[in-house]
């Protein structure tokens, strides 16, 4: 059997290489370190944790904890490494970065079916390949991907808006409507009276921003008009937002039957209707400040954030247009993608996508039926988001309870609900893992 080429030895690439090799498939793992580093990377080992040593919450009743448990049951290498290198971190799973990387590096280098090739890949290789090069994909390979998928489907976004969970919105305040009743009720609207707007405006222009992490040209970060942070727009003047994304024209508040002073709009983020993004709210505010300030918006007082807004270089695909649920390129099924380049966001999410892509490819190479993880599992839900997210405004997404389908029964308590969601997820996963369907690929 010809070797599968895995490009990139970050979390996703390492998981993909491990899953394939453990399934009996030879792998060529390409990694340009230590010959060449991105400005973000410093350590020579694989699966380098750049931004933090935390893999987020450990509790299975949390989204991150649930995903990690699913990964363990799928034979995750990074979860083995985390167990071997963990450090005290309260309710989170945190690791010694060097030990974590060294564990994974040694496992891959010593595997008899994995060949390590330390060189930069500038063009997409022939044969079956998993591209797992992350948000800082080299310029040469980015150009190659661009030629393959088309410039309309490869994003280099510097900013993204927050995404909120639909169930957490105040339906007595938020109303559905499009401006001038054009296009149906495509948006949710949060109406503001003048005093509410001014309080929000003053909080926003005085909120604390996060340090920028633009690794391309540190200190030379440029803000583009299309990605203007909402706080930067607000600082242009008291009414700047009201003539921009918060313009109230063409909308009537059902409670007052009058046009509001300003309106914050929410746009559907996924086909199941569980997530909405805050239109025009690209931001560089610290996460805590986003929660504090954006919760001042009428109807969002108790909003749960599936993800906060971010501002950094992030190379990723418009995956709903070009990838299927197994992270396979629709136009060329020999090519898979994994990691943050697919639109999943976060350490564990990237690693998990590598497992899923490799599991799918390994079964194809063995002539076995494709395995599809249920949407009720966290990994299955992430994969579904990658395939079914908004094609016109796709944004990266991390694990969160808002992407899981609703329970059949109504549970009022948040923790009780999350516990029930986690229990259902693991039961659904076991339905797959416990059968011959999966065992054929062990």
C-alpha positions in Angstrom: 0.0 0.0 0.0 1.3 3.5 -0.9 2.0 5.8 2.0 -0.5 8.5 2.8 1.2 11.9 3.0 0.4 14.0 6.0 1.5 17.6 5.8 2.1 19.3 9.1 3.1 17.9 12.5 0.9 20.0 14.6 -1.9 18.5 16.7 -4.1 17.6 13.8 -1.3 16.2 11.6 0.1 14.1 14.5 -3.3 12.6 15.3 -3.9 11.9 11.7 -0.5 10.2 11.2 -1.0 8.1 14.4 -4.5 7.0 13.5 -3.4 5.9 10.0 -0.3 4.1 11.2 -2.2 2.4 14.1 -4.7 1.2 11.4 -1.8 -0.4 9.5 -1.4 2.3 6.8 2.1 3.6 6.1 2.5 7.4 6.5 5.0 10.0 5.3 4.7 12.9 7.8 6.1 16.2 6.5 7.2 18.9 8.9 9.3 21.9 8.0 10.8 22.4 11.5 13.6 22.5 12.4 14.7 23.7 9.0 12.1 26.5 8.9 9.9 28.0 11.6 6.9 30.2 11.5 7.3 33.4 13.6 4.9 31.7 16.1 6.8 28.5 16.6 9.9 28.1 18.7 10.2 24.4 19.8 11.6 21.8 17.5 9.2 19.0 18.6 5.8 18.1 17.2 2.4 19.3 18.4 3.9 22.5 19.8 1.4 24.4 22.0 2.0 28.0 21.0 -0.6 30.2 22.8 -1.3 28.3 26.1 -0.6 25.1 27.9 -4.2 24.6 28.8 -6.5 22.1 26.9 -9.5 23.7 28.6 -12.0 22.2 31.0 -11.6 18.6 32.2 -15.2 17.9 33.3 -17.1 15.6 30.9 -20.1 17.8 31.5 -18.4 20.7 29.7 -18.0 20.9 25.9 -14.2 20.7 26.0 -14.2 17.9 28.5 -16.7 15.9 26.5 -14.7 16.3 23.3 -11.5 15.1 25.1 -13.4 12.0 26.4 -14.6 11.2 22.9 -11.0 11.6 21.7 -9.8 9.1 24.4 -12.3 6.6 23.2 -11.0 7.1 19.6 -7.5 6.3 20.7 -6.1 9.9 20.7 -2.4 10.3 20.9 -2.6 13.8 22.3 -4.8 12.6 25.1 -2.1 10.0 26.0 0.5 12.8 25.9 -1.7 15.0 28.1 -2.0 12.3 30.7 1.7 11.8 30.8 2.6 15.5 31.0 -0.3 17.1 32.9 0.3 19.8 35.6 -2.1 21.0 38.3 -4.6 23.5 36.8 -7.8 23.3 38.9 -10.7 22.2 36.8 -8.7 22.4 33.5 -6.4 19.9 31.8 -3.1 21.7 31.5 0.3 20.2 30.4 4.0 20.8 30.5 4.5 21.9 26.9 7.9 20.4 26.3 7.0 17.1 27.8 3.7 17.0 25.9 5.5 17.7 22.6 8.4 15.3 23.4 5.9 12.4 24.1 4.2 12.8 20.8 7.4 13.3 18.9 8.9 10.1 20.3 5.8 8.1 19.6 5.7 9.1 16.0 9.4 8.9 15.3 9.5 5.3 16.7 6.5 4.0 14.9 7.5 1.5 12.2 4.9 2.7 9.7 5.7 6.5 10.0 8.5 8.1 8.0 9.4 11.7 9.1 10.4 14.1 6.3 11.7 17.4 7.5 11.1 19.7 4.6 8.6 22.4 3.6 5.8 21.3 1.3 5.1 24.0 -1.3 2.7 22.1 -3.6 0.0 19.6 -2.8 1.5 16.1 -3.1 0.3 13.4 -5.4 -1.6 10.5 -4.0 -3.7 10.5 -0.9 -2.9 13.4 1.4 -4.1 15.0 4.6 -3.2 18.7 4.8 -3.0 19.8 8.4 -0.9 23.0 8.2 -2.9 25.2 10.6 -3.7 28.9 10.6 -0.2 29.9 9.7 0.1 27.8 6.5 3.2 28.9 4.6 2.7 31.3 1.7 3.9 28.8 -0.9 1.4 26.1 0.2 -1.4 28.7 0.6 -0.9 29.6 -3.0 -1.1 26.0 -4.0 -4.3 25.5 -2.0 -5.7 28.7 -3.5 -5.1 27.4 -7.0 -6.9 24.2 -6.0 -10.0 25.5 -4.3 -10.2 29.0 -5.8 -9.7 32.4 -4.1 -13.3 32.6 -3.1 -12.9 29.6 -0.8 -9.7 30.4 1.1 -9.9 33.0 3.8 -7.2 35.1 5.4 -9.4 36.8 8.0 -8.0 39.2 10.6 -11.1 39.5 12.6 -14.3 37.6 13.5 -17.5 38.4 15.3 -18.8 36.7 18.5 -21.3 33.8 18.1 -24.1 33.3 20.7 -26.3 30.4 21.5 -29.9 31.0 20.3 -31.5 29.4 23.3 -29.9 31.9 25.6 -31.5 35.0 24.0 -34.4 36.9 25.5 -37.2 36.2 23.0 -39.4 38.8 24.6 -37.0 41.5 23.4 -35.3 40.0 20.3 -37.5 39.9 17.2 -37.2 38.3 13.7 -37.3 40.6 10.7 -35.3 41.8 7.7 -35.1 45.5 6.8 -38.1 46.7 4.9 -39.4 43.1 5.0 -37.1 42.1 2.2 -36.0 38.5 2.1 -38.2 37.1 4.9 -37.3 37.0 8.6 -33.6 36.2 8.1 -32.2 38.1 11.0 -32.8 38.4 14.8 -32.9 42.0 15.9 -32.0 43.6 19.3 -33.6 47.0 19.5 -32.0 49.8 21.5 -33.5 53.0 22.9 -31.3 56.1 23.0 -30.3 55.7 26.6 -29.4 52.0 26.1 -27.4 52.9 23.0 -25.4 55.6 24.8 -24.6 53.4 27.8 -23.4 50.7 25.4 -21.4 53.1 23.3 -19.6 54.5 26.4 -18.8 51.1 27.8 -17.5 49.9 24.4 -15.1 52.8 23.7 -13.7 52.5 27.2 -13.4 48.6 27.2 -10.0 46.9 27.4 -8.6 45.4 24.2 -6.4 42.3 23.9 -2.8 42.4 22.7 -2.5 41.6 19.0 -0.9 38.4 17.8 -0.2 39.1 14.2 2.7 36.9 13.5 3.2 38.0 9.9 4.5 41.5 10.6 4.6 42.1 14.3 3.9 45.7 15.1 2.6 46.5 11.6 -1.0 45.2 12.0 -3.3 46.8 9.5 -7.1 47.2 10.1 -9.2 46.8 6.9 -12.5 48.5 6.6 -14.3 45.2 6.0 -12.9 43.8 9.2 -13.1 47.0 11.3 -13.3 46.2 15.0 -16.6 47.5 16.4 -14.8 49.3 19.1 -12.6 51.1 16.5 -15.7 52.1 14.6 -17.3 53.4 17.7 -14.3 55.6 18.5 -15.0 57.5 15.2 -17.9 59.2 16.8 -21.1 58.7 18.8 -23.3 58.0 15.8 -20.8 56.0 13.7 -22.3 52.6 14.6 -25.8 53.9 13.9 -24.8 54.6 10.4 -23.1 51.3 10.1 -24.0 47.8 11.5 -26.4 49.2 14.1 -28.5 51.3 11.7 -32.2 51.0 12.6 -33.7 51.8 9.2 -36.4 49.6 7.8 -37.1 47.9 11.2 -40.0 48.3 13.6 -39.9 47.1 17.2 -43.0 45.0 17.8 -43.2 46.1 21.4 -43.4 49.8 20.6 -44.5 49.8 16.9 -41.8 52.4 16.3 -38.3 52.4 14.8 -35.7 51.8 17.4 -32.8 54.3 18.0 -30.3 51.6 17.0 -30.5 47.9 16.2 -27.9 45.1 16.7 -28.6 42.3 14.2 -27.9 38.6 14.6 -27.4 36.3 11.6 -28.0 32.6 11.5 -24.7 30.7 11.8 -25.8 27.1 11.3 -28.6 25.2 9.6 -30.0 23.8 12.8 -30.7 27.4 14.1 -28.9 27.0 17.4 -26.2 29.6 16.7 -26.2 33.3 15.6 -23.3 35.6 15.0 -23.5 39.3 15.9 -23.4 41.1 12.6 -20.6 43.6 12.2 -19.1 42.9 15.7 -15.6 41.9 14.7 -13.6 42.9 17.8 -10.3 42.9 19.6 -11.8 43.3 23.1 -10.6 40.9 25.8 -13.0 38.0 26.3 -14.2 39.1 29.7 -14.9 42.6 28.3 -16.9 41.1 25.4 -19.1 39.3 27.9 -19.5 42.4 30.0 -20.1 45.0 27.2 -22.1 42.9 24.7 -24.4 41.7 27.5 -25.6 45.3 27.7 -27.3 44.8 24.3 -31.1 44.3 24.9 -31.9 40.7 24.6 -28.3 39.5 25.2 -28.3 40.1 28.9 -28.0 36.4 29.6 -26.4 35.3 26.3 -24.1 32.4 26.2 -21.2 32.8 23.9 -20.3 29.8 21.7 -17.2 31.8 20.8 -15.9 35.2 21.4 -14.7 37.6 18.7 -11.0 37.3 17.7 -8.5 39.3 15.8 -5.5 37.7 14.3 -4.3 36.1 11.1 -6.2 33.0 10.4 -5.9 31.0 7.2 -8.9 28.7 6.8 -11.2 27.3 4.1 -14.8 28.2 3.4 -15.4 24.5 4.3 -19.2 24.3 3.8 -18.6 25.0 0.1 -15.8 22.6 -0.5 -15.4 19.9 2.3 -17.7 17.1 3.3 -18.4 15.9 6.8 -15.3 13.7 6.8 -13.0 16.6 6.0 -12.6 15.4 2.4 -12.3 17.8 -0.5 -15.5 17.3 -2.6 -13.8 18.1 -5.9 -10.8 15.8 -5.3 -11.5 12.9 -2.9 -7.8 11.9 -2.5 -7.3 15.2 -0.5 -8.4 15.6 3.1 -7.9 18.6 5.4 -7.6 18.6 9.2 -7.0 21.1 11.9 -7.7 24.8 12.1 -7.5 25.3 8.3 -10.9 23.5 8.2 -12.6 26.0 10.4 -12.4 24.2 13.7 -10.8 26.3 16.4 -8.7 25.3 19.3 -6.1 22.8 20.3 -8.3 19.8 21.0 -10.7 20.6 18.2 -7.8 20.6 15.7 -6.5 17.3 17.1 -10.0 15.7 17.0 -10.5 16.7 13.3 -7.2 14.9 12.5 -8.5 11.7 14.1 -11.7 11.9 12.2 -10.1 12.7 8.8 -7.6 9.8 9.2 -10.3 7.4 10.4 -12.4 8.3 7.3 -9.4 7.9 4.9 -8.2 4.7 6.5 -11.6 3.0 6.0 -11.7 4.2 2.4 -8.3 2.7 1.7 -9.4 -0.6 3.2 -12.6 -0.7 1.2 -14.7 -0.3 4.3 -17.9 1.7 4.6 -17.4 5.3 5.7 -18.0 6.0 9.4 -20.1 9.0 10.2 -20.0 10.2 13.8 -23.5 11.2 15.0 -24.3 14.9 15.4 -25.1 14.2 19.0 -21.4 13.7 19.6 -19.2 16.7 20.0 -16.8 15.7 17.3 -19.7 14.7 15.0 -21.3 18.1 15.7 -18.1 20.0 14.9 -17.8 18.0 11.6 -21.4 18.8 10.8 -20.7 22.5 11.4 -17.7 22.4 9.0 -20.0 20.9 6.3 -23.2 22.8 7.0 -22.2 26.2 8.4 -23.1 29.4 6.7 -21.6 29.4 3.3 -21.7 33.2 3.0 -20.3 34.1 6.4 -18.5 30.9 7.7 -16.4 31.5 10.8 -14.2 29.1 12.8 -15.8 27.3 15.6 -14.7 25.5 18.8 -16.5 22.9 20.9 -19.5 24.2 22.7 -22.9 22.8 23.8 -24.7 25.1 21.4 -23.8 23.0 18.3 -25.3 19.8 19.7 -28.9 19.0 18.8 -31.5 19.7 21.4 -32.6 17.0 23.9 -35.9 15.4 23.4 -37.0 16.4 26.9 -36.8 20.0 28.3 -34.3 20.3 31.2 -34.3 23.7 32.9 -31.0 23.6 34.9 -27.9 24.4 32.8 -25.6 21.9 34.5 -28.3 19.2 34.5 -28.8 19.9 30.8 -25.1 19.7 30.0 -24.8 16.5 31.9 -27.7 15.0 29.9 -26.1 16.2 26.6 -22.8 14.6 27.6 -24.4 11.3 28.6 -26.3 11.2 25.3 -23.1 12.0 23.3 -21.1 9.2 24.9 -23.9 6.7 24.4 -24.1 7.6 20.8 -20.4 7.3 20.4 -20.4 3.9 22.0 -23.1 2.8 19.6 -20.5 3.3 16.9 -17.4 2.2 18.7 -19.0 -0.9 20.2 -19.9 -2.4 16.8 -18.2 -4.4 14.2 -18.5 -1.3 12.0 -15.7 0.3 13.9 -13.8 -2.7 15.0 -12.9 -3.5 11.3 -10.7 -0.4 11.4 -8.9 -1.0 14.7 
